[in-house]
């Protein structure tokens, strides 16, 4: 299910944008530019395979914050430029929405420039997610114990995303053009906001850009997995909902037209019924897509492990004592110390018998909303950033703020003075 949801979620974003481009080109009489879109798709698929192989051989992490932030920023700019291009081209259509579209035919040189722009846009949008998905699927298939079910789930998710793209293009050929431009512009601008928020968060995490608690709270809400999934569901559902009025074939549309011959009427009705069937198929595929995404978003929220913090007391030696034997290996343990001003919440994680990680239950850059555990990973409650448990105790990014501790006599020892000093982390944000 995890592999299915990951590839479906990432693939849907690319399928939605590419589907919108192809539909726009068809509805505005620019079908000659569609070959540039297909060329961009093909090049991106090939480059994703090569890029994934190159990253794997070089041991380069494609998800490092600087690279991820840069790619998200470029993607946001490209999507915004696409919206501007579509709005400009749509100006002439607003006066004759269902009229002739010959006036949109561009000169050869301009068409070529537009084609190269579309190719570059599609290539980048697909390549950005392609490398990550291929590395993910490769990790499943090449693991010591191959997860064939996970691999099948991942490929199924990717196939369903592609099927949605095909159905979207086929089912939107009769959509009202004015409604299409309005909804498409809104959908893409929401996508721009989500991409820009993701880029800012990555740069905040490595300290390349300054941030404030209020800004981090807003950015964190947008980039959370659950929020991003719900946004994607809305982006997918909105264009499809605009097609529902077109599915009903009114009596006037089925009636014979003046001077229309029998064969001509049968051909026109066959076209109408075919378009309605495509739209019905699109609605079905959309439901098959958004239901597992919504279920996954709900399940992720329910599956999170958030233990209740346990109160600790200071002994006569001025230290807090936590028995190591009470700690479950690989599990998040939370405690709270009642300070003179505010409570201080901290975590203790037993990675091994002699490897105990201690840190405040507060992110290094986000407001101190704490963490929860999903599997073997800590997740920041503000921005959903995943934290490897091996890095707990180290400073930087969204890692928990380190807290000095020692290990002696089978106990974790933390000075009360350090806990008192940590009050500033929780009180200042």
NORHUTA-V739723 format. One record per residue. N is the residue number from 1. SS is DSSP state (~ for helix, > for strand, _ for the rest). OMEGA is omega in whole degrees, 0 to 359 (999 if undefined). Layout:
{{N SS OMEGA} {N SS OMEGA}}
This chain:
{{1 _ 180} {2 ~ 179} {3 ~ 180} {4 ~ 183} {5 ~ 181} {6 ~ 182} {7 ~ 178} {8 ~ 182} {9 ~ 181} {10 ~ 180} {11 ~ 181} {12 ~ 181} {13 ~ 179} {14 ~ 181} {15 ~ 180} {16 ~ 182} {17 ~ 180} {18 ~ 178} {19 ~ 178} {20 ~ 180} {21 ~ 182} {22 ~ 178} {23 ~ 179} {24 ~ 180} {25 ~ 179} {26 ~ 184} {27 ~ 181} {28 _ 176} {29 _ 181} {30 _ 183} {31 ~ 179} {32 ~ 180} {33 ~ 184} {34 ~ 180} {35 ~ 177} {36 ~ 177} {37 ~ 179} {38 ~ 178} {39 ~ 177} {40 ~ 177} {41 ~ 181} {42 ~ 179} {43 ~ 180} {44 ~ 179} {45 ~ 179} {46 ~ 181} {47 ~ 178} {48 ~ 178} {49 ~ 180} {50 ~ 180} {51 ~ 179} {52 ~ 178} {53 ~ 180} {54 ~ 178} {55 ~ 182} {56 ~ 181} {57 ~ 182} {58 ~ 182} {59 _ 183} {60 _ 181} {61 _ 180} {62 _ 182} {63 _ 177} {64 _ 193} {65 ~ 183} {66 ~ 179} {67 ~ 182} {68 ~ 179} {69 ~ 179} {70 ~ 180} {71 ~ 179} {72 ~ 180} {73 ~ 179} {74 ~ 179} {75 ~ 179} {76 ~ 179} {77 ~ 181} {78 ~ 179} {79 ~ 178} {80 ~ 179} {81 ~ 177} {82 ~ 179} {83 ~ 180} {84 ~ 180} {85 ~ 181} {86 ~ 179} {87 ~ 179} {88 ~ 181} {89 ~ 183} {90 ~ 184} {91 ~ 181} {92 ~ 182} {93 ~ 185} {94 ~ 179} {95 ~ 178} {96 _ 188} {97 _ 182} {98 _ 181} {99 _ 181} {100 _ 184} {101 _ 182} {102 ~ 183} {103 ~ 180} {104 ~ 182} {105 _ 184} {106 _ 174} {107 _ 185} {108 ~ 182} {109 ~ 179} {110 ~ 178} {111 ~ 180} {112 ~ 179} {113 ~ 177} {114 ~ 179} {115 ~ 179} {116 ~ 177} {117 ~ 178} {118 ~ 180} {119 ~ 181} {120 ~ 181} {121 ~ 181} {122 ~ 179} {123 ~ 184} {124 ~ 183} {125 ~ 181} {126 ~ 181} {127 ~ 182} {128 ~ 180} {129 ~ 186} {130 ~ 181} {131 ~ 182} {132 ~ 181} {133 ~ 181} {134 ~ 177} {135 ~ 179} {136 ~ 180} {137 ~ 179} {138 ~ 179} {139 ~ 178} {140 ~ 186} {141 ~ 184} {142 _ 179} {143 _ 179} {144 _ 173} {145 _ 186} {146 _ 179} {147 _ 183} {148 ~ 178} {149 ~ 178} {150 ~ 179} {151 ~ 178} {152 ~ 178} {153 ~ 179} {154 ~ 179} {155 ~ 177} {156 ~ 178} {157 ~ 179} {158 ~ 179} {159 ~ 179} {160 ~ 177} {161 ~ 177} {162 ~ 178} {163 ~ 177} {164 ~ 180} {165 ~ 179} {166 ~ 181} {167 ~ 180} {168 ~ 180} {169 ~ 182} {170 ~ 185} {171 ~ 184} {172 _ 184} {173 _ 180} {174 _ 183} {175 _ 177} {176 _ 189} {177 ~ 180} {178 ~ 179} {179 ~ 181} {180 ~ 181} {181 ~ 181} {182 ~ 182} {183 ~ 180} {184 ~ 179} {185 ~ 179} {186 ~ 182} {187 ~ 183} {188 ~ 178} {189 ~ 174} {190 ~ 178} {191 ~ 177} {192 ~ 180} {193 ~ 181} {194 ~ 179} {195 ~ 180} {196 ~ 178} {197 ~ 178} {198 ~ 179} {199 ~ 180} {200 ~ 181} {201 ~ 180} {202 ~ 180} {203 ~ 175} {204 ~ 186} {205 ~ 180} {206 _ 176} {207 _ 180} {208 _ 178} {209 _ 177} {210 _ 181} {211 _ 175} {212 _ 179} {213 ~ 181} {214 ~ 180} {215 ~ 179} {216 ~ 178} {217 ~ 180} {218 ~ 180} {219 ~ 181} {220 ~ 179} {221 ~ 183} {222 ~ 187} {223 ~ 176} {224 _ 180} {225 ~ 182} {226 ~ 179} {227 ~ 180} {228 ~ 179} {229 ~ 179} {230 ~ 177} {231 ~ 180} {232 ~ 177} {233 ~ 179} {234 ~ 180} {235 ~ 180} {236 ~ 186} {237 ~ 185} {238 ~ 179} {239 ~ 181} {240 ~ 180} {241 ~ 179} {242 _ 181} {243 _ 184} {244 ~ 178} {245 ~ 182} {246 ~ 183} {247 ~ 181} {248 _ 179} {249 _ 182} {250 _ 180} {251 ~ 180} {252 ~ 180} {253 ~ 181} {254 ~ 182} {255 _ 179} {256 _ 179} {257 _ 177} {258 _ 178} {259 _ 179} {260 _ 180} {261 _ 179} {262 ~ 178} {263 ~ 180} {264 ~ 180} {265 ~ 179} {266 ~ 179} {267 ~ 180} {268 ~ 179} {269 ~ 178} {270 ~ 178} {271 ~ 179} {272 ~ 180} {273 ~ 179} {274 ~ 179} {275 ~ 179} {276 ~ 179} {277 ~ 177} {278 ~ 180} {279 ~ 176} {280 ~ 178} {281 ~ 179} {282 ~ 178} {283 ~ 180} {284 ~ 180} {285 ~ 179} {286 ~ 177} {287 ~ 179} {288 ~ 181} {289 ~ 187} {290 ~ 180} {291 ~ 177} {292 ~ 178} {293 ~ 177} {294 ~ 178} {295 ~ 180} {296 ~ 179} {297 ~ 179} {298 ~ 182} {299 ~ 180} {300 ~ 179} {301 ~ 181} {302 ~ 186} {303 ~ 183} {304 _ 180} {305 > 179} {306 _ 181} {307 _ 175} {308 _ 179} {309 _ 178} {310 > 180} {311 > 177} {312 _ 180} {313 _ 179} {314 > 179} {315 _ 184} {316 _ 180} {317 _ 179} {318 _ 182} {319 > 170} {320 > 183} {321 > 177} {322 > 181} {323 > 179} {324 ~ 183} {325 ~ 179} {326 ~ 182} {327 _ 176} {328 _ 182} {329 _ 176} {330 _ 183} {331 _ 178} {332 > 176} {333 > 182} {334 > 178} {335 > 174} {336 > 179} {337 > 181} {338 > 181} {339 _ 181} {340 _ 181} {341 _ 180} {342 _ 175} {343 > 178} {344 > 179} {345 > 180} {346 > 182} {347 > 173} {348 > 182} {349 > 178} {350 > 179} {351 > 178} {352 > 182} {353 _ 181} {354 _ 181} {355 > 181} {356 > 179} {357 > 180} {358 > 180} {359 > 175} {360 > 177} {361 > 183} {362 > 181} {363 > 180} {364 _ 181} {365 _ 184} {366 _ 170} {367 _ 188} {368 _ 179} {369 _ 175} {370 _ 184} {371 > 167} {372 > 184} {373 > 173} {374 > 184} {375 _ 179} {376 _ 184} {377 > 172} {378 > 181} {379 > 177} {380 > 182} {381 _ 180} {382 _ 187} {383 _ 177} {384 _ 179} {385 _ 178} {386 > 182} {387 > 176} {388 > 182} {389 ~ 179} {390 ~ 182} {391 ~ 178} {392 _ 186} {393 _ 177} {394 _ 179} {395 _ 173} {396 _ 174} {397 _ 181} {398 _ 176} {399 _ 175} {400 > 179} {401 > 183} {402 > 177} {403 _ 182} {404 _ 179} {405 _ 178} {406 > 182} {407 > 181} {408 > 176} {409 _ 179} {410 _ 180} {411 > 172} {412 > 184} {413 > 179} {414 > 182} {415 > 178} {416 ~ 179} {417 ~ 178} {418 ~ 178} {419 ~ 176} {420 ~ 179} {421 ~ 181} {422 _ 179} {423 ~ 181} {424 ~ 180} {425 ~ 184} {426 ~ 183} {427 ~ 187} {428 _ 186} {429 _ 999}}
